Every structure is written in structure tokens, then in C-alpha cells.
């Protein structure tokens, strides 16, 4: 090739960040949408767009909670429900003589209200409907000639019925509730299997839907396999089951406390917090707060507690009250049992995470999510650097010096975490006298000092007399 003026492009000098997966999470939950590939939701999507992509589903609800509270990217694995949702009994407040039937399989938990706005029979009467208990209504429609009306995106069909000479009257109201479809423990575990070969960067997994200790234990076992066999350090966020019908709140709290003893894994978090919450779509629902928690992790640095009161409060305009009613008396019990709960503080408005507890064994160094997130980040960073040292040559005339030099390469990215104030300090020790020719194994000891957290403040207050001797 003839010589000339040539340009060689050196990229990456601006130091722009690359995708690290921090704050990005996977959601596994029930949705009517069938997809062979994960569905990506971004933080700039509207509630309507999220529902379009995920359907009116439990998965969509929790994604909206996460996006509204900080998630910029959510990787969704929709799961077809094994257990169908149910339709409750119809209550009617009518002066007219018409009636209503409901069929179908609901996509989600709905509180349906159908209100007659124009008197008449089939092809004459008019109505509006609500899926959120009357907080918002559809546009007015005419009762079809055959009486059959499909409530869009709910999986439900209602049939208006009037005999000859009968009619619906204005302000006749028909109400009923549905339960959401559910996936089985097997469905959830099958979806987790996909993570073994899923290579996009993410930090944790949220299993959508109330679950019991049996699933917590099964997920715990899968987490260990993913971390040890597939080199995928991640933690799981699960939702505790709701209080049973007619169960006393104290019995519910102590039942949760007893079941914590079955789980001893610091990479598993169970959210026991529930609330009455108005979502980004304007619908007020009783929810498990795990979706909110997942959004908070996206906003927080890996070492930052999502219980930090100056940053992560939820307004009383959004979170109306904690559920079940009376649970405030037992938050201390649940917090001590390592469940994530929410609380209020006298003197502050809103609701706050009590502690981002993990289901760790007694005496663990990884009691809180911020401890686990830092640990997992260190694992990822040191693995990446250590992989570059595999099969490398060692000078057998200076084994200790050569191995120490390689250790400094592995330490380098952790020094960046010190600069970013994610950890306080770090040291790497490469033990001397390693018999590389025989073992072909390099041993490294990493020790780091985490950032501290103020979890309680004690103020000594007293009167000072300037004239006292």
C-alpha cells in the first residue's frame, strides 16, 4: 500500500459510562402477552405504553411501580398463568328490572363497576364502566343489541339481560371483583432457568406475585446455583403472602416470623410491606411494595440504603396507608425477622423503608441490600479482571513477585470503588510460597472496609446554666 496520511481512531477517551447492569433488574410475572424473548421496558414509557406491551396484568402493575420510583430499564419475562383468575359474585343496586352476567378469565385483579346512564333495554340503554372501583369511568356506550359487551383488555365479557317489557334505569349499578391469575412455583422456577443462559447485564430479579416460604427456599437454591455454577451474582426480591381472610394481624405477623427460619440466604430479600397505593396510571390498589422497592434500587448507588430518609420517602398522596390495618404494631417484629418493611417517622411526612433487610443467617456481614449489592459488584469486577489472568505465564524464578503484580491488576477496579465512595478502602493479599507448578492455582485474599450507615441517632439534651460554678 502506498504511503499517505492515515487516521487511526482511538475510542473511549471521553470516559462515557458503559452498561454495567447496576439498578437494572429482571421481572418475572404473569401476563397475557406471549413472547419468546424478554420484553424491555424503559423509564420514559407511559403507563399506557407499559400496559400495551405487557397487557393489563400483575406484571404490568409492578413494572409501573418500579418505573415510577426510579427504574430506567426493566427486563420482563412474561409467564402464562397456570392458575386462572376468578370472578366474584355480582352485587346490584338497581331499581330497574335488568340483570347482568359475567364470563371470561380475568387478566388481573379488577374492581368492576357498571353504571347505567341512560334508561332502556337492549340497543337503547347506555352505560359506563370502571375497572378500579369507580375511581375512573369509561366513555358512555350503548347496550348492544345482543346484550354482549367485551370489557377491553380485561379478559371479561358482560351480558346485559332484559326480558320483554323490562328495562334498565338510570343509576342502576352492578359491581363485582376479580382475582389476578397466578403462576405456580414451578412456573417461576422455569423462568429462572432462562437466566442461566441470559447474557444481558442486570443486578437483581423480582418475582412478581405473592409467594410462600416454599418458593423462597426454592429460589434460594437456584440463586446459589446461578452464583456458583454460572458465575452470575444476583439477588432476588420476592413478595410475602397477604394476610388470610379472618386472620388476626398479630397471627399473620408471627406466622411470617416463624417462616423466616426456613430461609438463610443473604442474596434473597422478602418484602412484607403492603400499602394502599396510587400507581402511575392513577389507579389506587392494595399492593405489595416490592415494585416500589425495585425502583428505589435503580435510583440508589450500590452502597446506598434505600431507607435513607432524605432521599427515598414516598408521599402520602401516593401511599395512602400501610396494609393490613394494624401492621404498624408489628413492624419491629418483622424487621427483626429480616423482612423488608415500610414505616412512618413522627416529624416526617410520608412512608420510608425501615431497613433493606436480607434473609441472611444470624451473624452475617450481609444484613442489608446495600451490603449485598457492594459484594456482588466486587465479585463481578474482580472476576472480569481475574479472567484476563487465566493461562498467563508465571516466572518461577520470582513467583511471589510475579503473582503480586497480577494481584495489583485485579485490585485496580476496586480502587475505583474507593474513589467513588462505594467502599471505604480495599486491600489484596497474594499469599507467598504458592506452588504454582503443582497446583496451577493462584490464591488471592481480598478485604474491604464498607461505608458506614447511621441507623440511629442519640441526642443528649440538657440545660446549661452560664452562671453555675
C-alpha positions, 0 to 999 in steps of 0.5 A: 500500500502506498504511503499517505496520511492515515487516521487511526481512531482511538475510542473511549477517551471521553470516559462515557459510562458503559452498561454495567447492569447496576439498578437494572433488574429482571421481572418475572410475572404473569401476563397475557402477552406471549413472547419468546424473548424478554420484553424491555421496558424503559423509564420514559414509557407511559403507563399506557405504553407499559400496559400495551406491551405487557397487557393489563396484568400483575406484571404490568402493575409492578413494572409501573411501580418500579418505573415510577420510583426510579427504574430506567430499564426493566427486563420482563419475562412474561409467564402464562398463568397456570392458575386462572383468575376468578370472578366474584359474585355480582352485587346490584343496586338497581331499581330497574328490572335488568340483570347482568352476567359475567364470563371470561378469565380475568387478566388481573385483579379488577374492581368492576363497576357498571353504571347505567346512564341512560334508561332502556333495554337492549340497543337503547340503554347506555352505560359506563364502566370502571375497572378500579372501583369507580375511581375512573369511568369509561366513555358512555356506550350503548347496550348492544343489541345482543346484550354482549359487551367485551370489557377491553383488555380485561379478559371479561365479557358482560351480558346485559339481560332484559326480558320483554317489557323490562328495562334498565334505569338510570343509576342502576349499578352492578359491581363485582371483583376479580382475582389476578391469575397466578403462576405456580412455583414451578412456573417461576422456577422455569423462568429462572432457568432462562437466566442461566443462559441470559447474557444481558447485564442486570443486578437483581430479579423480582418475582412478581406475585405473592409467594410462600416460604416454599418458593423462597427456599426454592429460589434460594437454591437456584440463586446459589446455583446461578452464583456458583455454577454460572458465575452470575451474582444476583439477588432476588426480591420476592413478595410475602403472602397477604394476610388470610381472610379472618386472620388476626394481624398479630397471627399473620405477623408471627406466622411470617416470623416463624417462616423466616427460619426456613430461609438463610440466604443473604442474596434473597430479600422478602418484602412484607410491606403492603400499602394502599397505593396510587400507581402511575396510571392513577389507579389506587390498589392494595399492593405489595411494595416490592415494585416500589422497592425495585425502583428505589434500587435503580435510583440508589448507588450500590452502597446506598440504603434505600431507607435513607430518609432524605432521599427515598420517602414516598408521599402520602398522596401516593401511599395512602396507608400501610396494609393490613390495618394494624401492621404498624404494631408489628413492624419491629417484629418483622424487621427483626425477622429480616423482612423488608418493611415500610414505616412512618417517622413522627416529624416526617411526612410520608412512608420510608423503608425501615431497613433493606433487610436480607434473609441472611443467617444470624451473624452475617456481614450481609444484613442489608441490600446495600451490603449485598449489592457492594459484594456482588459488584466486587465479585463481578469486577474482580472476576472480569479482571481475574479472567484476563489472568487465566493461562498467563505465564508465571516466572518461577524464578520470582513467583511471589513477585510475579503473582503480586503484580497480577494481584495489583491488576485485579485490585485496580477496579476496586480502587475505583470503588474507593474513589467513588465512595462505594467502599471505604478502602480495599486491600489484596493479599497474594499469599507467598510460597504458592506452588504454582507448578503443582497446583496451577492455582493462584490464591488471592485474599481480598478485604474491604472496609464498607461505608458506614450507615447511621441507623440511629441517632442519640441526642443528649439534651440538657440545660446549661446554666452560664452562671453555675460554678 
